[in-house]
Amino acid sequence: MKRSLPLLLVLASSLPAMAHPAAFHSMDSGVAAQAGFLHPFAGLDHLLVMVAVGLWAAQIGGRALWMLPASFVGSMLLGGSLGILASNQQLIEHGILASIIMFAVALGMAWRPSLLIASLCAGAAGLCHGFAHGSEMPVGMIPALFLAGMVASTALLHTLGVILGLSFRRNSFPIVCRATGLLLLAFALSQIIRPF
């Protein structure tokens, strides 16, 4: 009996963990924030668009440097909240594809609309991407922390795009923007031929 006592204690200590399936337990707050932070890096469509927002902001210049990323992130939060509550993504996938094409054209043709139009375009794209992220949130995550992580990584990617744009502004900026536009357009065409 003395020899089997340690084994019985180990088995008894694991019994409370089997009371409910894992889906009913909230994950650690660090795990939720980390999952939200890493999620935008998981899809090439999201990654390209978020960097493109920063590049387009640098292309327009002035207040667009912070207005476009802020519009995208703000509406992405709204879309993410809606995505957590709903799960129908079919229409949203078309919106994501449209946002890729829109940024491809904006960068490729050096489109400089008014700040209001540019912010509305960035906001519409953010809404679609946020909805997709929210609807893909893993079970058991704390939504507020997942969204906070998502906002942090998105802001980081926007900042990367702005920094790239500003660093190339003096040297070959139009070439970088056109090349990025072509890359986005090629990616969009690949998604039309072979859907998401």
C-alpha positions in Angstrom: 0.0 0.0 0.0 2.8 2.4 0.8 4.4 1.9 -2.6 1.1 2.7 -4.5 0.3 5.8 -2.4 2.3 8.2 -4.6 0.5 6.9 -7.7 -2.9 7.2 -6.0 -2.1 10.8 -5.0 -1.1 11.7 -8.6 -4.3 10.2 -10.0 -6.5 11.9 -7.4 -4.9 15.3 -8.1 -5.9 15.0 -11.8 -9.6 14.2 -11.1 -10.8 17.8 -10.7 -9.3 18.6 -14.1 -11.6 16.1 -15.7 -14.8 17.8 -14.4 -15.5 19.7 -17.6 -14.3 19.6 -21.2 -11.5 22.1 -22.1 -13.9 24.2 -24.2 -15.7 25.3 -21.0 -12.5 26.7 -19.4 -11.2 30.2 -20.3 -7.7 30.1 -21.5 -5.0 32.0 -19.7 -5.1 35.7 -20.4 -1.6 35.6 -21.9 -2.6 32.9 -24.3 -5.6 34.9 -25.5 -3.6 38.0 -26.1 -0.9 36.0 -27.9 -3.4 34.2 -30.1 -4.9 37.5 -31.1 -1.5 39.0 -31.7 -0.4 36.1 -33.9 -3.6 35.8 -35.8 -3.0 38.5 -38.4 0.3 36.9 -39.3 -1.4 33.6 -40.1 -3.0 34.7 -43.4 -1.1 36.2 -46.3 -4.2 38.2 -47.3 -4.3 39.9 -43.9 -0.6 40.5 -43.7 -0.4 42.1 -47.2 -3.4 44.4 -46.6 -2.2 45.6 -43.3 1.2 46.5 -44.6 -0.5 48.0 -47.7 -2.5 50.4 -45.5 0.7 51.8 -44.1 2.3 52.1 -47.6 -0.8 53.9 -48.9 -0.8 56.2 -45.9 2.8 57.1 -46.7 1.9 57.6 -50.4 -0.8 60.1 -49.5 1.2 61.7 -46.7 0.2 64.3 -44.1 -2.6 63.4 -41.7 -3.1 60.1 -43.7 -0.1 58.7 -41.9 -2.1 58.2 -38.8 -5.7 58.5 -40.0 -5.7 55.5 -42.4 -4.2 53.1 -39.8 -6.6 54.5 -37.1 -9.6 54.1 -39.4 -8.6 50.5 -40.2 -7.9 49.5 -36.6 -11.1 51.2 -35.3 -13.4 49.5 -37.8 -11.4 46.2 -37.4 -12.4 46.3 -33.7 -16.0 46.7 -34.6 -15.8 44.0 -37.2 -13.9 41.7 -34.8 -16.7 42.1 -32.2 -19.3 41.3 -34.8 -17.3 38.3 -36.0 -17.2 36.9 -32.5 -21.0 37.0 -32.3 -21.7 35.7 -35.8 -19.9 33.1 -37.9 -21.2 33.6 -41.5 -18.1 34.5 -43.5 -19.1 34.1 -47.1 -19.9 37.7 -47.8 -16.9 38.9 -45.7 -14.5 36.8 -47.8 -15.7 38.8 -50.9 -15.1 42.0 -48.9 -11.6 40.9 -48.1 -10.9 40.1 -51.7 -12.3 43.5 -52.7 -10.0 45.2 -50.2 -7.0 43.5 -51.7 -7.9 44.7 -55.1 -8.7 48.2 -53.9 -5.2 48.5 -52.2 -3.6 47.0 -55.3 -5.1 49.7 -57.5 -4.5 52.5 -55.0 -0.8 51.7 -54.7 -0.3 50.7 -58.3 -1.9 53.9 -59.7 -0.6 56.2 -57.0 -4.2 57.1 -56.1 -4.4 60.1 -53.7 -8.1 60.7 -52.8 -9.3 63.0 -50.2 -8.5 62.0 -46.6 -12.2 61.2 -46.0 -12.4 58.9 -49.0 -9.1 57.2 -48.1 -10.2 56.7 -44.4 -13.6 55.3 -45.5 -11.8 52.8 -47.8 -9.4 51.8 -45.0 -12.3 51.5 -42.6 -14.4 49.3 -44.9 -11.4 47.0 -45.3 -10.8 46.9 -41.6 -14.4 46.0 -40.9 -14.1 42.9 -43.2 -10.7 41.8 -41.9 -11.8 42.3 -38.3 -15.0 40.2 -38.9 -12.9 37.4 -40.3 -10.5 37.5 -37.3 -13.3 37.6 -34.8 -15.2 34.7 -36.3 -12.0 32.6 -36.3 -11.3 33.3 -32.6 -10.5 29.9 -30.9 -13.0 28.5 -28.4 -12.2 29.5 -24.8 -10.4 32.7 -25.6 -11.1 35.9 -23.6 -12.5 38.1 -26.4 -11.3 41.5 -25.1 -7.7 40.1 -24.8 -7.9 38.4 -28.2 -9.0 41.7 -29.8 -6.3 43.6 -27.9 -3.6 41.3 -29.3 -5.1 41.6 -32.8 -5.1 45.4 -32.5 -1.4 45.4 -31.3 -0.2 43.3 -34.2 -2.3 45.2 -36.8 -0.9 48.5 -35.6 2.6 47.1 -35.8 2.0 46.0 -39.4 0.6 49.4 -40.3 3.6 51.0 -38.7 5.9 48.8 -40.7 4.1 49.8 -43.9 4.4 53.5 -43.0 8.1 53.1 -42.1 8.8 51.3 -45.4 6.9 53.9 -47.3 8.7 56.8 -45.7 12.2 55.2 -46.0 11.6 54.6 -49.8 10.0 58.0 -50.3 13.2 59.7 -51.4 14.5 56.7 -53.4 12.3 54.7 -55.8 9.0 55.1 -53.8 6.8 54.9 -57.0 8.5 51.7 -58.0 8.0 50.1 -54.5 4.3 51.1 -54.5 3.7 49.8 -58.0 5.5 46.5 -57.2 3.4 46.2 -54.1 0.3 46.9 -56.1 1.2 44.2 -58.6 1.9 41.7 -55.8 -1.5 42.4 -54.3 -3.2 42.1 -57.6 -1.5 38.8 -58.4 -2.5 37.5 -55.0 -6.1 38.6 -55.6 -6.2 36.8 -58.9 -4.7 33.7 -57.4 -7.6 33.8 -54.8 -10.2 34.2 -57.5 -8.8 31.2 -59.4 -8.2 29.2 -56.1 -10.5 30.6 -53.4 -9.5 31.2 -49.8 
